[in-house]
């Protein structure tokens, strides 16, 4: 457990880092909306799914595919931010650093052990092939590191920034999620809570700008969809939508 003085210092540096770097996340969201086109998302989403949901208006379809696209994109963007935050926190406490090994995000030493960490946003991040690739990356990184005579023990960790893991020990690696992960890299059990407040500071204005862009995009895409994929009787032309999405 960190001392009270050290805890306050870490909390201050944490808040400063978030305030300085969360700006990039909001800017990326705005830029994504400004560049997004109807064709971009209409080709990527499953038209069969939206037909099965009995969507009958252009606006409803636009909102559905747009929200699905943005949710996935923002999750990826914010995952990158959280990875950077975790590396920063660990650098302040344990001298952690961005790893140069393939598939490894963080390296640091703690209690006589050398840790290699693959950072993910949440616990349910990958399928069996992706997990197998992570394990392979861990094994390759271990082989290289163990050639260094000063490194006697290497531990692999899959760190997840939120959520929980019922079973931490996975054989080839340890899985730490949420509070357990943030405590592992900071030695402070409440750090996972300390992150929340700075994230909301100053968030109102950039989110208001994003919402305005979103509303404008809904209007623009709805007009385009009505023009290109709507029958004369007002019904959505699902055959044309499907052909545009999946036709040869």
C-alpha positions in Angstrom: 0.0 0.0 0.0 1.4 3.4 -0.9 2.0 6.0 1.8 -0.6 8.8 2.2 1.9 11.4 0.7 2.7 9.1 -2.2 -0.9 8.4 -2.8 -1.8 12.1 -3.0 1.1 12.6 -5.4 0.0 9.7 -7.6 -3.6 11.0 -7.6 -2.5 14.5 -8.6 -0.3 13.1 -11.5 -3.2 10.8 -12.5 -5.6 13.8 -12.7 -3.1 15.9 -14.6 -2.4 13.1 -17.1 -6.1 12.5 -17.8 -6.8 16.2 -18.2 -4.0 16.6 -20.7 -4.6 13.4 -22.7 -8.4 13.0 -22.7 -8.5 15.9 -25.1 -7.1 13.6 -27.8 -10.0 11.2 -27.3 -12.6 13.9 -27.7 -10.9 15.3 -30.8 -10.7 11.9 -32.4 -14.5 11.4 -31.8 -15.2 14.8 -33.5 -12.9 14.1 -36.4 -14.4 10.7 -36.9 -17.9 12.2 -37.2 -16.8 15.0 -39.5 -15.3 12.5 -41.9 -17.9 9.7 -41.7 -20.1 9.0 -44.7 -23.3 7.0 -45.1 -21.5 4.6 -47.5 -18.9 3.9 -44.9 -21.3 2.4 -42.3 -23.9 1.0 -44.7 -21.3 -1.3 -46.2 -20.0 -2.5 -42.8 -23.2 -3.3 -41.0 -25.5 -6.4 -41.4 -28.6 -5.4 -43.3 -30.3 -8.8 -42.5 -30.1 -7.9 -38.8 -31.8 -4.5 -39.2 -34.5 -6.0 -41.5 -35.2 -8.7 -38.9 -35.7 -5.8 -36.3 -38.4 -4.5 -38.6 -36.9 -1.0 -38.9 -39.3 1.0 -41.1 -38.0 4.5 -41.2 -34.8 6.0 -42.7 -34.0 7.9 -39.5 -34.4 4.8 -37.4 -32.1 2.8 -39.7 -29.5 5.6 -39.8 -29.5 5.9 -36.0 -29.2 2.1 -35.5 -26.2 1.7 -37.9 -24.6 4.9 -36.8 -24.8 4.1 -33.1 -23.5 0.6 -33.6 -20.5 2.0 -35.6 -19.7 4.8 -33.2 -20.0 2.5 -30.1 -17.4 0.1 -31.6 -15.1 2.9 -32.7 -15.3 4.8 -29.4 -14.6 1.6 -27.5 -11.4 1.2 -29.5 -10.4 4.8 -29.2 -10.9 4.8 -25.4 -9.1 1.5 -25.1 -6.0 3.2 -26.5 -6.4 6.0 -23.9 -6.7 3.5 -21.0 -3.6 1.6 -22.2 -1.6 4.8 -22.1 -3.0 5.7 -18.7 -2.0 2.3 -17.3 1.5 2.6 -18.7 1.8 6.1 -17.2 0.6 5.0 -13.8 3.0 2.1 -13.7 5.9 4.3 -14.8 5.3 6.6 -11.8 5.2 3.7 -9.3 7.4 0.9 -10.6 9.3 2.5 -13.5 7.1 0.7 -16.0 7.6 1.3 -19.7 6.1 0.6 -23.0 7.4 -2.8 -24.2 9.1 -3.3 -27.6 8.1 -7.0 -27.6 5.4 -8.0 -30.1 2.0 -8.0 -28.5 3.3 -6.8 -25.1 2.2 -3.4 -23.9 3.9 -2.9 -20.6 7.0 -4.2 -18.8 8.2 -3.5 -15.3 9.9 -5.0 -12.2 8.1 -5.6 -8.9 9.1 -7.6 -5.9 12.0 -9.3 -7.7 9.8 -10.4 -10.7 9.9 -9.1 -14.2 6.3 -8.6 -15.5 5.1 -8.5 -19.1 1.6 -7.2 -19.6 -0.9 -7.3 -22.4 -3.5 -4.6 -21.7 -7.1 -4.9 -22.8 -10.1 -2.7 -22.1 -12.4 -5.4 -20.6 -12.4 -9.1 -19.7 -14.3 -10.4 -22.7 -12.0 -9.0 -25.4 -11.1 -11.9 -27.6 -12.0 -15.3 -29.1 -9.9 -18.5 -28.7 -7.6 -17.6 -31.6 -6.9 -14.1 -30.3 -6.1 -15.5 -26.8 -3.9 -18.2 -28.3 -2.0 -15.4 -30.1 -1.6 -13.5 -26.8 -0.2 -16.6 -25.2 2.2 -17.1 -28.1 3.4 -13.5 -27.7 3.9 -14.1 -24.0 6.0 -17.2 -24.6 8.2 -15.5 -27.3 8.8 -12.4 -25.1 9.7 -14.7 -22.1 12.3 -16.5 -24.2 14.0 -13.3 -25.3 13.9 -11.8 -21.8 15.3 -14.9 -20.1 18.4 -14.6 -22.3 19.3 -11.7 -20.0 21.2 -13.0 -17.0 19.8 -10.3 -14.8 16.2 -11.4 -15.3 15.6 -14.5 -13.3 11.8 -14.7 -13.4 9.2 -13.5 -15.9 5.5 -13.4 -15.2 2.9 -12.8 -17.9 -0.2 -10.8 -17.1 -3.4 -10.0 -19.1 -4.5 -6.8 -17.6 -8.1 -5.6 -18.2 -9.0 -2.0 -17.3 -12.5 -2.8 -16.2 -14.6 -5.8 -15.2 -13.8 -8.9 -13.1 -12.1 -12.3 -13.6 -13.5 -15.2 -11.8 -10.3 -17.2 -12.2 -7.0 -15.2 -12.2 -4.5 -18.0 -12.9 -4.9 -19.2 -16.5 -1.8 -21.4 -16.6 0.3 -19.5 -19.1 -0.6 -16.2 -17.6 -2.5 -14.3 -14.9 -5.6 -12.4 -15.7 -6.3 -9.3 -13.6 -9.3 -7.1 -14.2 -10.7 -3.8 -12.9 -9.6 -3.0 -9.3 -7.2 -5.9 -9.2 -5.3 -4.7 -12.3 -5.1 -1.0 -11.3 -3.9 -2.1 -7.8 -1.3 -4.4 -9.4 0.3 -1.6 -11.4 0.0 1.1 -8.7 0.0 -0.6 -5.3 -3.1 1.4 -4.5 -6.4 -0.4 -4.0 -8.6 2.6 -4.7 -6.9 3.8 -7.8 -9.6 2.4 -10.0 -12.0 4.8 -8.4 -9.6 7.7 -8.5 -9.8 7.6 -12.3 -13.5 8.3 -12.6 -13.7 11.9 -11.4 -11.0 13.4 -13.6 -12.6 11.8 -16.7 -15.8 13.8 -16.1 -14.0 17.1 -15.5 -14.5 19.3 -18.5 -16.3 16.6 -20.4 -19.6 18.6 -20.9 -18.4 21.0 -23.6 -16.6 18.4 -25.9 -19.5 16.0 -25.6 -22.0 18.8 -26.4 -20.0 19.5 -29.6 -20.0 15.8 -30.5 -23.8 15.6 -29.9 -24.3 18.5 -32.3 -22.2 16.9 -35.0 -24.1 13.6 -34.4 -27.5 15.3 -34.9 -26.3 17.0 -38.1 -25.0 13.7 -39.4 -28.3 11.9 -38.6 -30.2 14.6 -40.6 -27.7 14.4 -43.5 -27.6 10.6 -43.7 -31.3 10.3 -43.4 -31.8 12.6 -46.4 -29.2 10.6 -48.4 -30.9 7.3 -47.4 -34.3 8.6 -48.4 -33.0 9.7 -51.8 -31.0 6.5 -52.6 -32.8 3.7 -50.8 -36.5 4.6 -50.5 -39.4 3.5 -52.8 -41.8 6.0 -54.2 -44.5 4.8 -51.7 -42.1 5.8 -48.8 -41.0 2.3 -47.8 -37.3 1.5 -47.4 -36.0 -0.4 -50.4 -34.3 -3.3 -48.5 -33.4 -5.1 -51.8 -31.4 -2.0 -52.9 -29.8 -1.7 -49.5 -28.8 -5.3 -49.5 -27.5 -5.1 -53.1 -25.4 -2.1 -52.1 -24.0 -3.9 -49.1 -23.5 -7.4 -50.5 -24.0 -7.4 -54.2 -21.2 -8.5 -56.6 
